[in-house]
């Protein structure tokens, strides 16, 4: 006799192992870039939740915000059934790649990625 999981949450992990590894890798790059936003004078974090938690807890608040975001992504991925979980995690990875790329380029060149790609 099989037991049904509570609240429809399955025990299978969202996405593939490679997709999850990519998510956490890009998530970590974005976390480091976001922490650096609060330490350099020429860049500003725009996410109001991250800024609020930074004001409350300092740099630990930035880490807390990133952990909350990752927890939400993983939690939503567990709730969704296949193939929706794979699509959701893939979409989040693509969005994180865009954000992290922009953040790294902004920290290195002091200009946003879009400003560098568009002609003046």
N, C-alpha and C positions, 0 to 999 in steps of 0.2 A: 504494500500500500504506500503510495507516494503522498507526501504532505505538500500542500500548496503553500508557497511563501506568503507571509502577511503583506498586505497592501499591494500585492501584485509585483513586488520587487523580486526580480530573479537573482539567482546566484551567479549568473554569467556576467563577466566584466564587459563594460561597454567598449566597442571597437575591437581592433586587433592589438596584439602586443606591441607591434611597431608603431601603430597609431597612438597608443597610450604613451609610449616612450617619447615619441615626437612631441606630444602635448606637454609632457612634463619638462622636456628639454627647452622648448620654446617658452614655456611658462617661467622657467628659472631665468632665462636670459631677460625676459621682460621684468621679472622681479628685481634683478640686479640693476637694470637700467632705470627702473622707477625709484629705487633707493638712491641712485646717483642723481636723479632729478632734484632731490631734496638737499643735495650737498654741493651742487654747482650753482653759481649765481645766474647763469644765462638760460636755464631751462626751468619750466614750470609744469608741475603735474596738473592735469585738468580734471581728473576723475574726482568728483566731490566726496565720494565715500572714502577713497584713499587719503585725500587731504584731511577730512574730518578725523579719521583714525590716527593720522600723523600728528594732528594738533593735540589729540588726547594722549597718545602713548609714545610719540616720537617715532624713530625708525622702526621700532617694534610694531607700531600701528600699521606701517606699510607692509610688513611681513604678514601681519594678521589679515589685512585686506586681501593680499594675494592668496593666503590659505583659504579664506572664505570663498573667493572666486573659484579656486581649484576644487574645493569641496562641493560647490554648487554644480560645476560641470560634471564631476564624477557622480554625484547624486542623481542628477537628471539623466545621465547616461545609463545608470542602473535601472531607473524607472521605465525608460523607453524600451520597447521591444525591438528586436532585429527586424529590418535593416535600419530603423529610425535611429538607433543608438549610434551606429557607424556613421550615418549622415550627420548627426548632431556633433559628434566628436570631430569629424572631418571639418565641418564648418567652423568650429571653435579653433581648431589648429590653424586654419587659413587666416582667420581674424587675428589670432595671436601672432602669426608670422608677420602680418602687416603692421600691427602695433609695435612688436619688438623690433622689426627692421627700422621703422620710423624712429623709435626711441634711440636705437644705437647710432643711426646716422645723425640724428639731432645732437647727441652727446659728442660725437666725434667731429662733425663738421660745423656745428652750431646752426645748422639749417635743417628744416624738415625735409623728409624724403621727397614729398610732392613738389616742394620749391626747387629741388635739384633736378627733378625730372622734367618740369615744365620750363620752356624757354622764357626768358624775361622780356 
